[in-house]
Amino acid sequence: MSSLEPLGDQAVLAAFADEAGALRFAAAVRRANPPWLVDVVQAYATVAVFFDAGRVRYAGAAEALRELETAAPEPAPGRLHEIPCSYALNLDLPRVAAATGLPAGEVVRLHSTVEYTVYAIGFCPGFPYLGYLPAPLCGVPRLDTPRLRVEAGSVGLTGRQTGIYTEERPGGWNLVGRTPLRLVDVAAGYFPLRTGDRVRFEPVSEAEYRRLLGRRL
């Protein structure tokens, strides 16, 4: 790891040179599951490890984490989720096509042929930050003015990442499609996507979208 430092008074923040290192470390901490562990939160190339301050001090947690990082094996590949997406239900596909200089059909083909990794969860409950877009789709900026309402299930992209709005929210990403699946249920504690999981989008028709609407992943 490139650094280890306090994050408040009950967490350790570990930084790595790349996302693969962070994934490996997060998996190792979860596997070891020390008695003082409260939670492990990965976000791209950093991992926050929250600890029970009644059981361990920062110095003790940090030392244990250094030892774990040294011996961390390569993690098994995360679960692969095939997520249906109707690209007909888009608001910004023409904008993305214009920004990239590609036909809309090629944007859809490229977006749906990549196997993405969940590198972070955030923004709203269960929102997966997925990386990385194929090079021809990278660099499309966010909307100048975010929308006040983005439908749940909307699939967006910006920069070099893509993601899924799991709940209705304001948002400024370019919307290229929509999945019919329900990807979060806060009341039931249903959050099927985890960092390290893999996602591939499967193009479906509007009719298939409506048939699958509301189903869980």
C-alpha positions as CSV (number, residue, x, y, z in Angstrom):
1,M,0.0,0.0,0.0
2,S,1.2,3.5,-0.6
3,S,-0.2,5.0,2.6
4,L,-2.0,4.3,5.8
5,E,-3.6,7.1,7.9
6,P,-6.4,7.7,10.4
7,L,-9.9,8.5,9.1
8,G,-11.5,10.1,12.1
9,D,-11.1,8.2,15.4
10,Q,-12.6,4.9,14.4
11,A,-11.2,4.1,11.0
12,V,-8.0,3.5,9.0
13,L,-7.7,4.7,5.4
14,A,-5.4,2.7,3.2
15,A,-4.4,4.0,-0.2
16,F,-3.0,1.9,-3.1
17,A,-1.4,2.5,-6.4
18,D,-4.3,1.0,-8.3
19,E,-7.8,-0.4,-7.9
20,A,-6.5,-4.0,-8.1
21,G,-4.5,-3.5,-5.0
22,A,-7.4,-2.0,-3.1
23,L,-9.7,-4.9,-4.2
24,R,-7.1,-7.4,-3.0
25,F,-6.7,-5.7,0.4
26,A,-10.4,-5.3,1.0
27,A,-11.0,-9.0,0.3
28,A,-8.2,-10.0,2.6
29,V,-9.5,-7.8,5.5
30,R,-13.0,-9.3,5.1
31,R,-11.6,-12.8,4.9
32,A,-9.5,-12.3,8.1
33,N,-12.5,-10.7,9.9
34,P,-10.6,-9.6,13.0
35,P,-12.9,-9.3,16.2
36,W,-12.6,-5.5,16.1
37,L,-13.7,-5.1,12.5
38,V,-16.9,-3.0,11.9
39,D,-16.9,-2.4,8.1
40,V,-14.8,-2.3,5.0
41,V,-15.5,0.3,2.4
42,Q,-13.6,0.3,-0.9
43,A,-13.7,3.4,-3.2
44,Y,-11.5,2.9,-6.3
45,A,-7.9,2.9,-5.0
46,T,-8.6,3.4,-1.3
47,V,-10.1,1.3,1.4
48,A,-11.6,2.5,4.7
49,V,-11.5,0.0,7.5
50,F,-13.8,0.9,10.4
51,F,-12.9,-0.6,13.8
52,D,-14.5,-0.9,17.2
53,A,-12.6,1.6,19.4
54,G,-13.6,-0.4,22.5
55,R,-11.6,-3.4,21.2
56,V,-8.6,-1.8,19.5
57,R,-6.7,1.4,19.2
58,Y,-5.6,3.0,15.8
59,A,-2.0,1.8,16.2
60,G,-3.1,-1.8,16.8
61,A,-5.5,-1.8,13.9
62,A,-3.0,-0.3,11.6
63,E,-0.3,-2.8,12.5
64,A,-2.7,-5.7,11.9
65,L,-3.7,-4.3,8.5
66,R,-0.1,-3.9,7.4
67,E,0.5,-7.6,8.2
68,L,-2.7,-8.5,6.3
69,E,-1.6,-6.5,3.2
70,T,1.8,-8.2,3.1
71,A,0.2,-11.6,2.9
72,A,-2.9,-10.8,0.9
73,P,-3.5,-13.3,-1.9
74,E,-5.2,-12.5,-5.2
75,P,-8.9,-12.5,-4.6
76,A,-11.3,-14.7,-6.6
77,P,-13.1,-12.8,-9.4
78,G,-16.2,-11.0,-8.1
79,R,-19.7,-12.3,-9.1
80,L,-20.7,-11.5,-12.7
81,H,-24.1,-9.8,-13.0
82,E,-25.7,-9.6,-16.5
83,I,-28.0,-6.6,-16.3
84,P,-30.6,-6.0,-19.0
85,C,-30.7,-2.5,-20.5
86,S,-33.1,-1.0,-23.0
87,Y,-30.9,1.5,-24.9
88,A,-34.1,2.8,-26.6
89,L,-35.1,4.4,-23.3
90,N,-32.3,7.0,-23.4
91,L,-32.3,10.7,-23.1
92,D,-28.7,11.5,-24.1
93,L,-27.5,8.9,-26.6
94,P,-27.5,11.4,-29.4
95,R,-25.4,13.7,-27.2
96,V,-22.9,10.9,-26.5
97,A,-22.7,10.0,-30.1
98,A,-22.0,13.6,-31.1
99,A,-19.4,14.0,-28.4
100,T,-17.5,10.8,-29.4
101,G,-18.0,11.1,-33.2
102,L,-19.6,7.6,-33.2
103,P,-22.9,6.4,-34.6
104,A,-25.5,5.7,-31.8
105,G,-25.5,2.0,-32.6
106,E,-21.7,1.9,-32.1
107,V,-22.1,3.6,-28.7
108,V,-24.5,1.0,-27.7
109,R,-22.3,-1.8,-29.0
110,L,-19.2,-0.6,-27.2
111,H,-21.1,0.1,-23.9
112,S,-22.6,-3.3,-23.8
113,T,-19.6,-5.4,-24.7
114,V,-17.4,-4.4,-21.8
115,E,-17.2,-6.3,-18.5
116,Y,-17.2,-3.6,-15.9
117,T,-15.9,-3.8,-12.3
118,V,-17.8,-2.2,-9.3
119,Y,-15.1,0.1,-7.9
120,A,-17.3,2.0,-5.5
121,I,-20.9,2.3,-4.1
122,G,-22.3,5.7,-3.3
123,F,-24.2,8.9,-4.3
124,C,-27.5,7.1,-3.4
125,P,-28.1,3.7,-1.8
126,G,-26.5,0.9,-4.0
127,F,-25.4,3.2,-6.8
128,P,-22.5,1.3,-8.5
129,Y,-19.6,3.2,-10.0
130,L,-18.5,1.0,-12.8
131,G,-15.1,1.1,-14.6
132,Y,-13.9,1.5,-17.1
133,L,-15.5,2.6,-20.4
134,P,-13.9,1.6,-23.6
135,A,-11.5,4.3,-24.8
136,P,-13.8,5.6,-27.6
137,L,-16.5,6.4,-25.1
138,C,-14.3,8.1,-22.5
139,G,-14.3,11.9,-22.0
140,V,-18.0,12.7,-22.4
141,P,-18.6,15.5,-19.9
142,R,-21.5,15.7,-17.5
143,L,-24.6,17.8,-18.4
144,D,-24.1,21.5,-18.0
145,T,-27.2,21.6,-15.9
146,P,-28.1,18.4,-13.9
147,R,-31.6,17.1,-14.3
148,L,-33.9,17.5,-11.3
149,R,-35.3,14.0,-11.7
150,V,-33.6,10.9,-13.1
151,E,-35.7,7.7,-13.2
152,A,-34.6,4.7,-11.1
153,G,-32.8,2.2,-13.3
154,S,-31.3,4.8,-15.6
155,V,-27.9,3.9,-16.9
156,G,-25.6,6.8,-17.3
157,L,-22.0,7.6,-18.2
158,T,-19.5,10.4,-17.9
159,G,-15.7,10.7,-18.0
160,R,-14.5,7.1,-18.1
161,Q,-17.1,5.5,-15.9
162,T,-20.7,4.3,-16.1
163,G,-23.3,3.6,-13.4
164,I,-26.9,2.9,-12.6
165,Y,-29.3,5.2,-10.7
166,T,-30.8,2.8,-8.3
167,E,-33.3,5.3,-7.0
168,E,-35.0,8.4,-8.4
169,R,-32.6,11.3,-7.9
170,P,-31.3,14.5,-9.5
171,G,-28.3,13.7,-11.7
172,G,-26.0,15.1,-14.4
173,W,-24.7,12.0,-16.1
174,N,-25.5,11.2,-19.8
175,L,-28.4,8.7,-19.8
176,V,-27.9,6.1,-22.5
177,G,-30.4,3.5,-21.4
178,R,-32.5,2.0,-18.5
179,T,-32.6,-1.3,-16.7
180,P,-35.9,-2.7,-15.6
181,L,-34.4,-4.5,-12.6
182,R,-34.7,-3.4,-9.0
183,L,-31.2,-3.1,-7.7
184,V,-31.9,-1.9,-4.2
185,D,-34.5,-2.3,-1.5
186,V,-33.4,-0.2,1.5
187,A,-36.2,-1.5,3.8
188,A,-35.4,-5.1,3.1
189,G,-31.6,-4.6,3.2
190,Y,-31.3,-5.7,-0.4
191,F,-28.1,-4.5,-2.0
192,P,-27.0,-7.2,-4.5
193,L,-24.0,-5.3,-5.9
194,R,-20.7,-5.2,-4.0
195,T,-17.3,-3.7,-4.8
196,G,-15.3,-6.2,-6.8
197,D,-18.4,-7.6,-8.5
198,R,-18.5,-7.5,-12.3
199,V,-21.3,-6.2,-14.5
200,R,-22.1,-6.6,-18.2
201,F,-25.1,-4.9,-19.8
202,E,-27.4,-7.0,-22.0
203,P,-29.3,-4.9,-24.6
204,V,-33.0,-5.7,-24.6
205,S,-36.1,-4.3,-26.4
206,E,-38.6,-2.0,-24.8
207,A,-41.1,-4.9,-24.7
208,E,-38.6,-7.1,-22.8
209,Y,-37.9,-4.1,-20.5
210,R,-41.6,-3.9,-19.6
211,R,-41.8,-7.7,-19.1
212,L,-38.9,-7.6,-16.6
213,L,-39.8,-4.3,-14.9
214,G,-39.6,-4.5,-11.1
215,R,-37.8,-7.8,-10.9
216,R,-34.8,-8.1,-8.6
217,L,-31.3,-8.7,-9.9
